[in-house]
Amino acid sequence: MILFKHSLDLQSYLDKKHKSHNKIGFVPTMGALHPGHISLIANSKKECDVTVCSIYVNPVQFNNPEDFKKYPITLEADILLLEKTNCEILFIPTEQEIYPDKAFMEKHYDLAFLEKVFEGSFRPGHFQGVCMVMDRLLHIVQPTHLYLGQKDYQQTLVIKKLVADMGMNILIRVVPTLREKNGLAMSSRNTRLTVDEKELASSLYKSLKRIQKKLLNGDTIDMVEREKVYLQKLGFHVDYLGITNTRLEEPKKIPGNTERVILIAAYLNNVRLIDNVLIPS
Ligand code: AMP
């Protein structure tokens, strides 16, 4: 694996790959890598000639400074894991590389209703920060393929819109969420949970699956309220639990015969967890 710290070095290396019409797969991450991240790398390796992984904990997407301070950093273990996966390139830029000019941090992205619902309404400014870093990273790497996890469902929609609005020709692949045996969605933030909390945290997925099953059986929606109360009794602070269409439009309406998604965000002892499942049409 080749490790780059400077965008100009990475760009001149990738230039040759672009000129030979190589497929360049990109997996942007914030590190503390786990098998979920690795499945994105594996998908890229299957489809592309070169896979670039980036590790950058992007300060401007953290609406909560405590969360940023506590974000796990495990760079040595990450490098070993990426080596084992035969990832070709790792990009670990400094803040200066990503935001050399203050103007980058002052850009505004039109995300329409996407930054007002679900994650958007509970994490003001978060998706603007995601767009800032993705704008920079995508222009540096110029990938042909981009791999994102379904775990961050709303983020996949935001990044698809960003890529379309920037007129970039990138194939976006959304990779299914990798889970622990008990169903808990793998996440870097899970390292902040105790063993017992990890067991309890799997209740989120179990609630999603119960709602999904009921909906597939044609049952109505008071299920959502019941599951919310149940999770609160277990000790979760639920930011939202809701069902909507796959574009996240009209979150209060529940279209019956289209593909839908159930989304949840909840705190367990100050650790914020998100998850989702799709309901096929
Ligand atoms: P992060 O490091 O949390 O910014 O995540 C980097 C990428 O990995 C994002 O596209 C995430 O959606 C994806 N990802 C995170 N957790 C999982 C998971 N459990 N399964 C699949 N992809 C994931």
Boltz pocket constraint, residues with backbone or C-beta under 6 A from the ligand:
constraints:
  - pocket:
      binder: B
      contacts: [[A, 28], [A, 29], [A, 30], [A, 31], [A, 35], [A, 36], [A, 37], [A, 39], [A, 40], [A, 147], [A, 148], [A, 149], [A, 150], [A, 151], [A, 152], [A, 175], [A, 176], [A, 177], [A, 178], [A, 179], [A, 185], [A, 186], [A, 187], [A, 188]]
      max_distance: 6.0
